[in-house]
Amino acid sequence: MTSVGKAVYDNNCKSSSKLFKRLQCSEFIDDVNKMVKEGKRSSDACVGRALKAGKFKPSEMVCTKTFYNGYNTP
């Protein structure tokens, strides 16, 4: 009986973990990094431009503060 409970617990833990945001937003982050490097724009401007253009869904984006905290490094 104990092993069944442990198996259920382990299965629930696997399905309840949140994915790393970098993996969910990698296309957006790569796009902003490219715009920053090529266009000499700030990440703040790039995030705003992507929001205004509707290029990405909000769930596919990270905020500007996240970029300044280190996501903008390749």
C-alpha positions as CSV (number, residue, x, y, z in Angstrom):
1,M,0.0,0.0,0.0
2,T,2.8,2.4,0.8
3,S,4.4,1.9,-2.6
4,V,1.1,2.8,-4.3
5,G,0.9,6.0,-2.4
6,K,4.5,6.9,-3.2
7,A,3.9,6.2,-6.9
8,V,0.8,8.5,-6.9
9,Y,2.7,11.2,-5.0
10,D,5.6,11.1,-7.5
11,N,3.2,11.2,-10.5
12,N,1.4,14.2,-9.1
13,C,4.7,16.0,-8.4
14,K,5.8,15.5,-12.0
15,S,2.6,17.0,-13.4
16,S,2.5,19.9,-11.0
17,S,5.9,21.4,-11.7
18,K,5.9,24.7,-13.6
19,L,8.1,24.9,-16.7
20,F,11.1,27.1,-16.8
21,K,9.9,30.4,-18.4
22,R,12.9,30.6,-20.7
23,L,11.8,27.4,-22.4
24,Q,8.2,28.7,-22.9
25,C,9.4,32.1,-24.3
26,S,12.6,31.1,-26.1
27,E,11.4,32.4,-29.5
28,F,10.4,35.8,-28.1
29,I,13.7,36.1,-26.1
30,D,15.7,35.2,-29.2
31,D,13.8,37.7,-31.3
32,V,14.4,40.5,-28.7
33,N,18.1,39.6,-28.4
34,K,18.4,39.8,-32.2
35,M,16.7,43.2,-32.4
36,V,18.9,44.5,-29.6
37,K,22.1,43.4,-31.3
38,E,21.2,44.3,-34.8
39,G,19.1,47.4,-34.3
40,K,20.9,48.9,-31.3
41,R,17.6,49.1,-29.4
42,S,17.0,48.7,-25.7
43,S,15.2,45.5,-24.6
44,D,12.5,47.8,-23.2
45,A,11.8,49.2,-26.7
46,C,11.8,45.7,-28.2
47,V,9.4,44.3,-25.6
48,G,7.1,47.3,-26.2
49,R,7.3,47.0,-29.9
50,A,6.4,43.3,-29.7
51,L,3.4,44.0,-27.5
52,K,2.2,46.8,-29.7
53,A,2.5,44.7,-32.9
54,G,0.9,41.7,-31.3
55,K,3.7,39.5,-32.6
56,F,3.6,37.3,-29.6
57,K,1.0,36.2,-27.1
58,P,1.5,37.5,-23.5
59,S,2.0,33.9,-22.4
60,E,5.0,33.7,-24.9
61,M,6.7,36.8,-23.5
62,V,8.7,37.9,-20.5
63,C,8.6,41.4,-19.1
64,T,11.3,44.0,-19.6
65,K,12.5,43.6,-16.0
66,T,13.1,39.9,-16.7
67,F,15.5,40.9,-19.5
68,Y,17.4,43.3,-17.3
69,N,17.7,40.6,-14.7
70,G,19.7,38.4,-17.1
71,Y,17.6,36.6,-19.7
72,N,19.1,38.7,-22.5
73,T,22.4,36.8,-22.4
74,P,22.7,34.1,-25.0
